[in-house]
Amino acid sequence: MISDDELKTTLKEDLNLKRLEAKRLEAERLEKAERIDKEYQAACIKNGYSITSFCNRSEDDQKLARGRIYPEMKCEKPSHNYAFFADKQRVENSPEWRRLLAVYQFNPNRRFHSENRITHTIDVQNVAERIGRSLGLDQESRDMTAAICAAHDIGHMPFGHAGEAAAQEMLGDQKTWTHDAAGLRVITKWSIRAFSYKGLNLTHGVLEGLSKRYWEYEALPVLPTDEPMAVLKPGNYKHNKAASLQVVKKIAQEEKEKKQVTDADIAGWINTGLVNDIKDMEESSARYFHKLWELPNSFLQTLIHRGKPKSVENIPLTRGVINQIVGTAPLYLTKRSPIEGQLAAISDWIAFTATDIEDGVLSGKIKLEKLIEVFPVAGQCKEAADEDIEQYEADVTKSIRKLHPEKTEEHSRAVCKSLATSIKARLMEDVILQTKENILAVQKELKEHNADYVRDLKFKDGRPLVSFSQDMEKSVEKLQKDFASIFRETDEQQKEMVKQTIRDIVEDQAKPKEKRRLSVGKFWQERFDAIRNKNVNPDADSLKKEEYKTPEEKQSALVELACRYLTCTAGDDMILGHIKAHHRDMWEKYYPPNYAPVPDTYVAGATDLTFGRPEMVGLYTRKAG
């Protein structure tokens, strides 16, 4: 039988072997990074800035990227010539962006500082700036990337993706609701910045990055008839493939009955048109494949009417019209983003991965041992730092415990933060190294075509120019799937609370004015009244006022407006305060008696959540009498 001393010696030897192996792998990684960095620096010196920088685009492409959809009056123009920096300012000065301070990444448990959507956005910008500098991108490229990062989450509802799922369930299969599409509506239609146009009127370069980021869109299938796009828009393609295919088959069958097409024609439409690449979508990463009807109609209408007054007569969104605009300037929707959009997208991926790890571990939802098992990078970071941690525990922890004899929250936070920081650094280094390799592999083509070539460029598995290594991408995707299962219960609770709030708003708006218990503010009340009393939505997803002919259409419009109201005005606190005040049974079902994640002012119903715009927002209980 092995003695305790022998066991300790064996374990110590195993630990030393693991550390030696970790050091060897780290040395190999650093050696490879140094070699590629030298090659990349030589290429940058030869070409000035990185060959993917904005300054190396053609003059026409630069001019187009700096352009805006609507001409602006002098009083509406920025006071400087930094177009992409001005876009960042416009986004960050909008009330829709600033209310993200109350929308949390994980959940609004104030026991620890959980990341909200604004601090996440700042984190994404910092990651993008770090990678952009390492790649040698010029200032305009980095400004454009920062503007895309600033606006990428502006369409999130309270509770983020859980709220998004709630909106989609309330709207059903005939309409779509994603935070990406809602964000495009905010910046092109809903936000109020100027007199002569709706939205923020961002530059084409930033709009291209926001509308695509790391994916591309497929053109609509060419059918004999040229029906409006709504005929082919039963729901979000990613979540409703069967319904989408059913509509195509229905249209094809109608054409067959008119004896205008054959079975072979129908098979051709289905195989090469709408459902093209379904197998690839299922077998590869779905983040690179999206469908055009995930874009809001108002966004496509904006492209059609680019540079014309907002009062211009509406043009029906037929397949023919859409196919004329989607593959061309200014947004090239059927191609990938230039490097700025791709960089913003992968920076988002890095930032929320590190944040999910930190918030998950601190909340107790994720055990460190399980994290290391699922995500090997965490284990590598821990192994590489083990010796430092031992020294830390021997010296620093003793000093802390003299002041705080019990295990301190500060100590736990510091250890977790250090791990999350190490993981984030490793992810950034992986992207920098892989992207430099990718650029060096195609530098000749990039010199000739730059942005145009980046838009068309695809590496293995459909990955774009800015990407993780294959092993790292698989590892991060596996981690995110595990997170989804861990957080599913919390997401379901939050989704039900958002759905209940939407129901309450719609039901309250159906009552006479004197019997309503909730106030949404004058700005929003005018819009609810227009739908309820006049059967008209002045802010419909088109350029014309939309009229509702049936009670079902009117009800759907009210639900959609309630979703827009929450997207533009509400944070997690508003939903929690409403549920605690008006649905005590639901509150007590989800939270313990002493749980207080929201200030009492929201619960009391005596105030509204205005964010400095009392005429625009606020869901609160009317005072008695």
N, C-alpha and C positions, 0 to 999 in steps of 0.2 A: 504493500500500500504506500502510495506517495505521501511524503510528509508535507506539512504546510510550507516549510522553507523551500523545498524543491518545487512545489506548485508556484510559489511566488517568483522563483527564479525562472521557471518555464514561461510564465505569463509575461514577465519583464522582457525575456528574450523575444517572444512573439511580438510584443509591442515595439521593440527596437527594430525588428525585421520589417514590420508594417511601416514604421517611420522612414526607414532606409528606402523602401520601395516608393513611398510617397515622395521623398526627396529626389529619387531618380526620375520619376515621371515628371515632376515639376521642372527639373533641370532640362529634360528633353523638350518640354513645352516652351520654356523660355528660350532655348537655343533655336527652335524653329521660329518663334516669334521674332527674335533678333535678326535671323537671316531674311525673313520676308520683309521686315521693316526696312532693312538696308536696301533691298531691291525696290521697295515702294518709294523710299525717299529719293533714290536715284531717278526714278521715273518722274516724281514730282518736280525735282530740280530741273530736269530736262524740259518739262512742260509748264513750268511756273507753278500755279496752284494745281491741286489734283485735277486730273483730266475729266472728272465728273462734276467739277464746280460749275456754278451758274455762269461765271464769266467766260467759260469755254463753250457755252451754247452759241448757236448762230444768232446774229443780230435780230432776225425776225422772231425767233423763239423767245429771246429775252424781252423784246417789246410786247409780244403777246402775253407773256407770263405776268408782266407788270400792269397790263391793262385791266380795266374793270368792266363789269357788265353794263352799268348805267353811267352816262356822263354826269358829272357832279358840278353843282354851283360852286362858286369861289368860297362861299362861307362853309361849305361842306367838305372841302378838300383838306388834307393834312397840311401842316405848316412846314413840312420838310419833304425831301425827295426820296426818303427811304420807304418805298412802297410796302415791303413785307413787314417792316417794323411797325408801320402804321396799322397794318392788319392786326398784328398782335395787340396793339393798343385798343383798337376798336372792339376786339373780342373781350379783353379784360375789363373794359369800361362798361360793358353791357350788364344790365341787371340779371339777365338769364345766366350769365357766367358766374356772377358773384353769389347767387343763391346756392351754387355748388358747395359753398362752405358748409352747408348743413346737409349735404348728401354724402354718406360715408361709404368707403370702400368695402368694409367688412360688416360692421354693425355699430349702432350708436351706443355701445356700452362704455360709459365714461370712466369705468374702473381704470382704464389705461388710455393713452392717447392713440386712438384708432385713426387711421388715415382717412381724410375726407377727399372729395374729388378735386378740390383746389390744391391741396398739398400734394396729391398724386400728380396733378398736372404740372406743378413746379418740378417734381421729381422727374417726370418724363422729359421736360425741357432740359434739365441738368444732364440726364443720361445722353440725350441727343447732342447737346453741346460738347460733351466729353468725346463721344465717338466722332462727331463732325470735325473737331480739332485734330484728332488722331489721323483721320483720313485726309486732312489737308484741305477741307472745303473752305471756300472763301466766305466773306461776311454775309453776302446776299443769300447764299445757300443756307447758311446757318440761321439767318433771320427768317427765311421762308419756312424752314423746319420748325423754328420756335413758334411761329404763328399757327402752323398746322397742329402742333402739340397743344397749344393753348385752347384750340376750339374742338379738339377731338372728342371730348366728353360732354359738350354743352347740351346735348340732347337727352341726357340721362334723367329719368324720373326719380322720385324718392326711392330709396333702397336699390338704386342701380338696376342690375339685371333682373332682380326679383320684381321690381316695379314694371319693368319692360314686359316681362312675361304676363303680369297681371293685366296690363293694357291690351296685349294681344288676345288674351282669353276673353276679355270683355267685348272686344270688337269682332271676334269670330274670324272665320276663314275668308270672308269677303273683303277684308281690309287688313293691312299690315301695320305693325308698329315695331320699329326697331330704334334703338337710340342713335344709330348712325343716320337713318332717314330723318328722325326728328331733329337731329342737329343741323342737317342741311336745310330743313324748314326754318329753323330758328335764324340761321345766318342769311338766308335768301328771302324770307317772307315775314316771319313773326316778330323779330326784334325791331324796335323803333329807334332809329338813329337820326334820320334826316327827313326833310320835307319832300324831296323830289323822287325818292325811291323807297321801296320796302326792304327790310333786312339791313345787313351791314355793308353790302356792296364790296365784298372782298375781292382781291385780285384773282385773275384766272389761275395763276400758279398755285395759290393757296387752295382755291376751290378744287383744282385737279387733285392735289394731295389729299384733301379731306374726303372727296367723293370716292376715291379708289384706295388710298393708302397701300396695302400690300396685295390687293386683288385686282381683277379686271372683270369686265362684263361681256357677255355674248350678245351679238345682234339678235333681234327677234326673227323667228322663222318667216320666210317669204311664202305667203299663202295667196290664192287667187283673188280673194277679196281684201280690201284695205279697211278693216273695221277699226274703230277707236281702240286704243290700248286697253281700256277698261275691260273689254271683252275677254282679253287674255290675262286678266289680273285677278284670279280668284284668291290669292293669298301669297304669303312669303314662300318662295320656291324652296328654300332650305328646309322649311318645316312642313311643307305641303306638296311634295313631289307628285303624289297620286292625284290630287285635285287638279294640279297644273296639267298633267298628262291627259286627264279626263276631258278638260276643256278643249285641248288641241284635237283630240279624237272626235269630239262632238262637232267642232267646226269642219273638220275633214269629212265627217259622215254627211253633213248637210250639203257640202259641195259635191260629194259623190252622188247623192240623190238627185241633184240638178244635172247629173251626167256631164259634169265639167272636168272631173278628175277620175283617175283609176286607182285601184288598190296599190299599185306600185308608187304612184304619186304620194299617197297618204303615208306609206312606209318611209318614203324619202324625207317627207317633212318631219316625221317623228324621229327618225334615226339621225338626221343631220341638222335638225333645227332646234326645237325647244329643249329636248331631252338629251342633246349631245353631251357626251362626257359624264353621264351619270355614273358609269362604272369607275371612271377616274376619280370622280368626286367622292365615291364611297371608299376607294382604296387609298387615295392620297389625302393630304391635309386639305380639309374643306375651306380653310381660311384663304385660299388662293382662287376660289371659284364663286362668283356671285352672278345674280340675274338682274336684268335691267329693271324689272318691276320692284326691286328692293329700293330703287330711287323714287322719291316722291314725285308725283306729276308736276307739282309747282316748280320743282327744280328743273325738270326737263323743259317746261314751258318757258322758264327764265332763259335757258340757253337758246331757245327758238327766237325769243324776242330780244336777244342781246343788243343793247345800244338803242332800243326803241322806247318810247314813253310807256309807262306802266299801264296807261289807259288803252293801249292798242287792242283791237278786237282779238278775241281768243281764236287760236287755231287748234282744231281737234288733234289730239295726240294719236295719230294713226301709225301703224307699223312703218309705212313708207316714210312719213315725216321723221320718225325717230331714227330709222336706219340711215337717214341722210346726215344726222348730226352727231351720232354717238361715236363714230370712228374718226371724226375730224376735229380741227381746232374749235374752241380753245382747250377742251378737256380730254380729247382722245380716250373716250370711255372704254373702248374695246381693247385698249392697251394697258400695260402696267404704268405705275407712277414713275416719274423721274426719281433720282436718288433722294430728294428731300422728303417725299411722301413715304418712301420705303424706310428711311431712317426714323421718321416720326413713329411709324407703325411698330418697328422692332424695339424702339425705346419704350413704348407703352408696354410691350410684352415683358421686357426686362423689369420695368418699374413695378408692375402689378405682381409679378412673380415674387420679387423680394418682399413686397409689402404683405402679400398673402402669407408668406412664411412667418414674417415678424408678428403680424396680428394674430395669426392662427396659433403660434406657439405660446404667445403671451396670454391668450384667452383660454388656453387649455384644450382647444379643439384639436390641435395637432401635437402629438408626442414627438420629441426630438429623435427618439430611436426609430419611430415609424418614418419620419421624414428622411433620415439617412438611408433607410431601407428602400424607400420609393425613389429618392432623388440622390443618386451617387455623388453628384457635385457637392452636396452638403457634407457628405462623409469625407470627401477629399479636402474640403476647406477645413474641416475639423481636425483631420489627421495632420494637415500641414501646420496647424496652429497649436497642436497638443503641447509641445514643449513650452511655448509661450504661456499657454493657459496654466500649466503646472506652476510655472514661476509666478504667474499672477495670483493663483490661489495661495501660494506659499507666502507671498509678501503683501500684496494689496488687500486681499480678502481679510487677512488678520487685522489690518488697520481699520477696515470698515466695521468688522464685528466688535471691535473695541467700542466704537461709537454706537453701533446697532447690534446688540447681541443676537437678536433673532435674524432669520433670513430676510433680507431687505428686498423691497420692490425694485430699488435702484440697482441692486446687484443682478437681479433676474433680467431687468431691462437692458443692462449693459452687455451681459453675455449674449442675449438674443439679438440685440442690435449689432454687435460685432459679427455674429454669424451671418445675419442678413446683408450686412455691408460687404463681407467677404464673398458671399454668393453673387451679389450684384456686380462686384468688380470682376469676378470670374466670367460672368455672362457677357459683360461688356468686352472683355479681352477676347473672348471667343468670337464675337461678332466682328470686332476690328480685324482680327487675324484672318477670318474666313473671307470678309469683304475685300481685304487687300489682295488675297489670293485670287478672288474672282476678278478684280479689276486688272491685275497683272496678266491674267489669262486672256483678256480681250482688249488690252490697251490699244492695239493697233486700230481696231474697229471703233473704239471710243474716241480716238483722236479725230476720226473722220466724221462721226455722226453725233456723238455725245448724247443729248437727251433723247433724241429719236431712237438711238440704238438701245439705251437703257430701257425705254418703254417696251421694246420688243424682246428684250433679253430674258431668257429662262435657263436656269441650270438644272441639274438633276432633280427629279421629283417636283418639277415646276417651281422650284425656289427662285426668288428674284436675285438681283445683284447684291443687295444688302441682306445678309442672312446669317443664321447660326450655322455651325458645322452640322452635318447630318446627325451625328450621335447626340449632340447637345439639343437639337430641335426635338428629337424623339424623346429625350429625357424630360425636357420641359413640358411637352404635350402630355406625357404620362403623369407628371406631377399635377397638371391642371385638371386632368380627369379625376385624379384622386381627391383633389380639393372639392370638386363638384359634388362628389358623394358625401364628403365630410360635412359640407355646408348645406346640404339639401334640406334638412329639417328646418334650419333657420330661414332659408330662402322661401320655403312654403309658407311659414308663418308671416313673413313680411309681405309676400304676394297676396295673401288673404286680407291683410290689413289695407293694402292699397285698393284691392277690388271693392272692399266694403266702403272705403272713402269715395270711390268713383260712384258707386250705387247711391250713396247718401247725397252727393252733389246733384245727380240727375233727378232723383226723387224729390229733393227739396225744390229744384227749379220747376217741377210740374205743379207745385202748390201755388195758390194765390199769394201775392206779395206780402200781405199782412200775416200770413201763416208760416212763412219761411223762417227756419231757425238758424240758417247759415248765411253769412254774407261773403260774397266773393269780390266785392269792390265794384266801383262804377264801371271801369273799363270792361271788365269781364261780364258784368250783368247786362250791358248793352248787347253783347254777342249772344248770350243765352236767350235774351228777349227776342232777338231777331229770328232765331231758329224757332222758338216756341210760338211766337205770335204772328210772324210773317212768313213762316216756312222758307226762310232764306238764310243762308250762311254767308255773311260778308267776307269771311276769311277762308273760304273753301279752298281746296287744294287745286285750284285752277285760277285763271285770270278773270273769269266771270263769276258773278254771284250764283251760287248753286241753289236750285229750288228743290224742295222735297214734296213728293206727291202722295206718299203713303205714310201712315203712322210709324211703320217700321223704319223707313228712311230717316224720319225725324228723330226717332229714338237713337238710332245709330249715330246721327250727327251730334246729338247731345252728349253721348258717351265719348265721342272723339274730341269734342270741345273740352270736356272735363279732363281728358288725358292731356290735352294741350295746356290747359290751365295749370295742372300739376307739374308739367314739364317746364313751364316758364317761371313758376313762382314758388313751388313748394320744396321743402327739405324733409328729411326724415322726422325732425322734431314736430312738424305740422301734422304729419300722419299719426305719430304716436300720441300727440296731445289730443287729437280728434277722437281716436279710438278710446283713450283713457276716459275722456269726458262723456262719450255717447254710447260706448259699447263695453261696459264694464265686464260683462261675461267673457268677451273675447280677450280683454286685457288680462284678466285674472287667469285665464286658461294658458296664456303664453308667458306671463311674467310672475315672479314671486311677489308677495304682498308689499315688501319694502323696496322693490325695484323702482328707481326714479331716474330714468335716462333723460328726462326732459324737464326744463324749468317749469315751476308752478304757474308762471304767467300764461303759458300755452294751454295748460290743463284747465285753468280757471275760465278761459274763454273771454277774458276781459280785454284782450289785446289781439292784434293780428301780426302776422309775420311779414313785415313790409319791406325790409331791406332798403329802406330809404325811398320807397315808391308807394306810398299809401294809396294813391289813386289807381295803381295797377294791380296790386295783389292783396291777399289776405283771406284766409278761411277761418272765421271765428264765429262764436255763438253770439246771437243778438242778446242784449240785456233785456231782462224782463220789463215789459211796459214800454 
